[in-house]
Amino acid sequence: MSVLTVGGTLRTGLEWYYRLLGTVLFAGYFPFASGTVGSAVALALYWVLPFTENGTITISFALAGLLLGVPAATFLEQQHGDDPSLVVFDEAVGMWLALVFLPKIWWVALSAFLLFRLFDIVKPQPARYFDRMSGGGGIMMDDVVAGLYANIVMQIVLALI
């Protein structure tokens, strides 16, 4: 396994990958509101990537992110304790699920972002159940639920207007 130097310490390539992914390009190291910052980075990526116009590709991207995020979140939890705030890839996956199959319009994306953050903070069931689980699966799944709730609310809002 390759070794990289980061901040004067040696890290394996796999650890580097887990940190890069789990912190969403190191956004998780932001000193406060790291979950909101991670969600904002995910929204920015969604906004600039052209393939996100296609909901099927976006949901595939989110599901692949879930599969890749569980081991990264598990690794970082083992290094930094229970559900460390630097792990924000769960927010990215949840944010992408909040946006899937929605029109790529600024106010829709902003509304989905705000709803996702609300549901991520309030944690209505079953998000609260997953939030109490240890390990990468629990870290990831509460945000998946929050993202799905935000998406459902936005689908209803759009159907009514």
C-alpha positions in Angstrom: 0.0 0.0 0.0 1.3 3.4 -0.9 2.3 5.9 1.8 1.6 9.7 1.6 2.9 12.5 3.8 0.2 14.7 5.4 1.0 17.3 7.9 4.4 15.8 8.7 3.0 12.3 9.4 2.9 9.3 7.2 -0.5 8.0 6.2 -1.4 5.0 4.1 -3.1 5.5 0.8 -6.3 3.9 2.1 -6.3 6.3 5.1 -5.8 9.2 2.8 -8.7 8.1 0.7 -11.0 7.6 3.7 -10.1 11.1 5.0 -10.6 12.7 1.6 -14.0 11.0 1.0 -15.3 11.0 4.6 -14.6 14.7 5.1 -15.8 15.6 1.6 -12.6 17.0 0.3 -11.7 18.1 3.9 -14.8 20.2 4.4 -15.4 18.2 7.6 -12.4 20.0 9.2 -14.3 23.3 9.1 -14.2 24.5 12.7 -18.0 24.9 13.2 -21.2 23.7 11.4 -19.2 21.1 9.5 -22.4 19.2 8.6 -23.8 22.3 7.0 -20.5 23.0 5.2 -20.4 19.4 3.9 -24.0 19.7 2.7 -23.1 23.0 1.0 -20.1 21.4 -0.8 -22.4 18.5 -1.9 -24.9 21.1 -3.2 -22.2 22.9 -5.1 -21.0 19.7 -6.7 -24.5 18.8 -7.7 -25.0 22.3 -9.2 -21.8 22.2 -11.3 -21.7 18.6 -12.4 -23.7 18.3 -15.7 -24.8 14.7 -15.2 -27.0 15.7 -12.2 -29.7 16.8 -14.7 -30.4 13.1 -14.9 -32.1 11.8 -11.7 -31.2 8.2 -12.4 -27.5 9.1 -12.5 -27.8 11.2 -9.4 -29.5 8.4 -7.4 -26.9 6.0 -8.6 -24.2 8.5 -7.5 -25.8 8.8 -4.1 -26.2 5.0 -3.7 -22.6 4.4 -4.7 -21.6 7.1 -2.2 -23.5 5.3 0.5 -21.6 2.1 -0.3 -18.3 3.9 -0.3 -19.1 6.1 2.6 -19.8 3.3 5.2 -16.2 2.0 5.4 -14.8 5.6 5.3 -17.2 6.6 8.2 -16.4 3.5 10.1 -12.6 4.1 9.8 -12.9 7.7 10.9 -15.2 6.8 13.8 -12.6 4.3 14.9 -9.9 7.1 14.7 -12.0 9.9 16.2 -14.7 8.5 18.4 -18.5 8.1 18.0 -20.0 9.9 15.0 -17.2 12.5 14.7 -18.2 15.9 13.3 -15.4 15.7 10.7 -17.3 12.9 8.9 -19.6 14.9 6.5 -19.8 12.5 3.6 -23.1 11.3 5.1 -24.4 14.8 4.6 -23.2 14.8 1.0 -25.1 11.5 0.3 -28.2 12.8 2.1 -28.1 16.1 0.2 -27.8 14.3 -3.2 -30.8 12.2 -2.2 -32.7 15.3 -1.3 -32.1 16.6 -4.8 -32.7 13.5 -6.9 -35.5 13.8 -9.5 -36.1 17.5 -8.7 -35.7 20.1 -11.3 -32.4 21.8 -11.3 -33.7 25.3 -10.3 -31.9 27.4 -7.7 -34.9 27.9 -5.4 -35.7 24.2 -5.5 -32.1 23.3 -4.6 -32.0 25.9 -1.9 -35.3 24.6 -0.4 -34.1 21.0 -0.5 -30.9 22.1 1.2 -32.8 23.8 4.0 -35.2 21.0 4.4 -32.4 18.4 4.5 -30.6 20.4 7.2 -33.8 20.7 9.2 -34.5 16.9 9.0 -30.8 16.1 9.7 -30.9 18.2 12.9 -34.4 17.2 14.1 -33.9 13.5 13.1 -37.5 12.2 12.8 -37.8 8.4 13.0 -36.3 6.3 11.7 -33.4 8.8 11.4 -33.1 8.9 15.2 -32.9 5.1 15.3 -30.0 5.1 12.9 -28.3 8.1 14.6 -28.1 6.0 17.8 -26.3 3.1 16.0 -22.5 2.9 16.1 -20.4 2.4 13.0 -20.4 3.8 9.5 -23.8 2.4 8.7 -25.5 4.4 11.4 -23.5 7.5 10.5 -24.6 7.3 6.9 -28.2 6.1 7.3 -29.6 8.9 9.4 -28.7 11.3 6.7 -30.1 9.1 4.0 -33.4 9.2 5.8 -33.2 13.0 6.2 -32.4 13.3 2.5 -35.4 11.2 1.5 -37.7 13.2 3.8 -36.5 16.4 2.2 -37.0 15.0 -1.2 -40.5 13.8 -0.4 -41.5 17.2 0.9 -40.1 18.9 -2.1 -41.9 16.5 -4.5 -45.2 17.3 -2.7 -44.5 21.1 -2.8 -43.7 20.9 -6.5 -46.9 18.8 -7.2 -49.0 21.5 -5.4 -47.6 24.5 -7.3 
